[in-house]
């Protein structure tokens, strides 16, 4: 699963917990929101008036860091 505009917010946060920081940094109150189980990244960005490409890049970066091997 890749993170794309049609990815469901809750699925992204569950698969890549490090992405939670991105939602918080962008003042997206998606954590624990019942709508997050249905909202896509595209819908959440539109709802919060955020640039989708920027948020997707931030989420991808956070997910990549989440997969790095511990040092």
N, C-alpha and C positions, 0 to 999 in steps of 0.2 A: 504494500500500500504506500503510495506517495501522497504527499500533502498537495492538494490542488484546490481550486475554488469550490468544487463540489464535495470536498471532504466535510464530514459532519464534525462540528466543533468538539463535542464530547468524545468522539472516537479519537481525534487527534490528541487531546489532552490525556486520554487513557493510554494510548500507545507510546506517546512521547511526553512524559511528565514535565520535562524541561520546558516545553512550550507554554506551560501555565504562566511562567514569568513574562512571556510575550503578551499574553492576553492582559495581564495585570499592568504591564508597562504602557499599554495602549488604552488603559482605562476601560477595558471591555470586561464587564462583570459577568462573564460567561461561566465562571467556576461555580458549580452548584446550581446554576440556573436550569430549570426544567426545560426551557426552550432549547438549550444547548444540545439536547439529545436529538433535535430535529433540524436545527439551523445549520446551514452550510457555512463555510468560511466566507464565501461571497455574500451571503445574506447578513452575516454578522458584521462584516465590513461596511455594508450599505447602511445597516441599522445604526452604526456608530460613526458614520461619515468618515471612514478611513480609506486610504488608498490600498486597494486590494493587493496590488503587486508588491508594495512595501511590506505589508503584513505577511504575505506568503513568503517573501524572502527572509523575514525575521523568523518565521516558524520553521522554515527549512534549516536555517542556521542553528536554531535551538535543537532541532531534532538531530542534526549532525553531531552536535556536541554531546548529545545524550548517548550516542552510539560509540563515542570514543572509548578506547580501553583505559581503565584506571592506570595511573602512573604510580 
